[in-house]
Structures are given as structure tokens and as C-alpha cells.
């Protein structure tokens, strides 16, 4: 590849890292609390709220059922309202966050369901408040599963960010489409795919290692109230 294409590849990689990093952070900030609420407000849980649980669950399911490419187009007015444009890295981050939040929420909810109910009941018997049960029993016990779920989310966001290039979202997907597909420069497409594979491999390996370390820590220390 020419020096110009190598420079473009590096700039696109930087845009992809910004999109994925920002959307992963925001998806975690909003998705983890939402996942906790989906669980604890369910039937028979410590903060049972059937109406809230049904409404929140319906919204989450509706968002998750919408294909990402359609979601990107459908929320263009909202994207313009938030970041002032519908093209570029910042604009692509908005639909990435909206798509990832319900995904994270369901993964967190599933991880929390794996927590031994005996631990929750023991904490209740000791007089722990719902907040203490969530922060000192449920979340620490579910942390390995939550970490694995967040790793899956980041990997999915890398794929979504490449898809965002089809509608002017920038990043590696945009570079691959502009040069690899529209200008028939196969070497650019191959380079983009190789970089994406390397990126996913690094993220998955780091996430697996962190989840394993957290799992050993929970087993060794156990929950503390």
C-alpha cells in the first residue's frame, strides 16, 4: 500500500477505537444499572415492581430486535439533536450506544440470575438493605459473568462500528468500503479485515483473562457485607 493509504488506515483505526471505546464506556454506565433494575424488579425479587419491569423489558426487547443498520437510519434526527450531525465518528457513537445499552442490560441480568439465591437470602436475614445486597453480594458474585458479557459487547461494537462505515460513520468500515469496494483496491479491504480480526482477538483475550482473574478472586474472598 502507498504511504497515503497506510496513513488513512491508521486514522481509520483511531476513529474505530474512539467509537468503540466511547460507546463501550457509555453502554456500561447505562447498561449495568439497567440490567440490575431488570433483575431486582422482577417477580419475587428484592425490589419487585411488575409494571416497571414489564415496560423496561419491552423497551429493551424492542431495541434489541431492531437491526443495527435500520436503527442507525431511524434515529438520525436524534443523532443530529445530540451531536449536531449525522455523519462522522461522533454521529456513529450515538446509535452504537443505543444499540449496546439493552444488550449489556440483558447480559448483566443473565449474570445476576446465576448468583446463588442462598447468598441473597442470607444477606436479607442479616438485615442488609437492597442496596447492600446489590453492591456487596450480587454484583461481586456476578462480576466474572458481567466481565465476560462486556467483552462480548465490545467485540460486537467493533463489528457494528465497521457497519457504521456504510452510512458515513467513519472508521475502518468506511475505509474498506471507499477503497476496497468502490475503488476495487483489494489490498485495502484485506488490510481492514486483518486489523479488525487482530482487534477482536486482543479484546477477547484480555476480557477472558480478566474474567478468569475476577472469578478466582470471588472464590478466594467470598462476599462481604
Secondary structure, DSSP 8 states (H G I E B T S, - for coil): --HHHHHHHHHHHHHHHHHHHHHHHHHHHHHHHHHHHHHHTSTTSTT--HHHHHHHHHHHHHHHHS-HHHHHHHTHHHHHHHHS-SSSHHHHHHHHHHHHHHHHHHHHHHHHHTS-HHHHHHHHHTT--HHHHIIIIIHHHHHHHHHHHHHHHHHHHHHHHHHHGGGT--HHHHHIIIIIISS--HHHHHHHHHHHHHHHHHHHHHHHHHHHHHHHHHHHH----
